[in-house]
């Protein structure tokens, strides 16, 4: 039996979904309203070598056991109180949840209006627990004294996104694809101002995930990829046929392809 490393935990969990993930029907994987909703927040501060983000390590039990994640969790009923128009009710509730969870898990107090939404993630069909998750990014408050909730976080670190990805590539820690891709997208910015400006310019991206297995191992696939829809892939030509948006997770380091 292969020796389990921190970097292999997510691969093993996700591999169980490979082969059970159906093709999308008319381009839709699942209706977000059919899944519970959660929110997570990337808290960034300026460091000597560039922006650093806060990651917390989950206990070796429950959801994302042993993984390093951004603070966050599922929406509570209180997060939806006071919503009027349904047009952006989910986002407003997700903002409240992200702020509440960050305070409960780390002790940090954030301004919900300062959160910049960057993505929404739908997990691949076949996983036992599927939750639609909003991702936000914001600047760290002036007081970054952490008070970790013992049942939610056993450790915490401030680190540059590129540094975390390098550690994951060496098998030193566990990341799940949404965290990995978010770190990849945030890497390379000169400071927090630049990071936030880039996030605002990029808007909110929807990741409707499928899990697949290819000749080189399992990979995560998103809707911009030419192979996301089997029928459309067979008819595609030119640049569309070569479009890629996927994350190969068979071996470390993971390989991300985004060309569309």
ZIHU-V494886 format. One record per helix or strand of 2 or more residues. SS is the DSSP state (hx for helix, st for strand). FROM is the first residue (numbers start at 1). TO is the last residue. If there is no record, write none. Layout:
[[SS | FROM | TO] [SS | FROM | TO]]
//
This chain:
[[hx | 6 | 15] [hx | 32 | 34] [st | 36 | 47] [st | 50 | 57] [st | 67 | 69] [st | 72 | 74] [hx | 77 | 80] [hx | 89 | 106] [hx | 112 | 114] [st | 116 | 122] [st | 131 | 139] [st | 155 | 159] [hx | 161 | 169] [hx | 177 | 186] [hx | 192 | 202] [st | 205 | 208] [st | 210 | 214] [st | 217 | 221] [hx | 230 | 235] [hx | 238 | 242] [st | 244 | 248] [st | 255 | 259]]
//
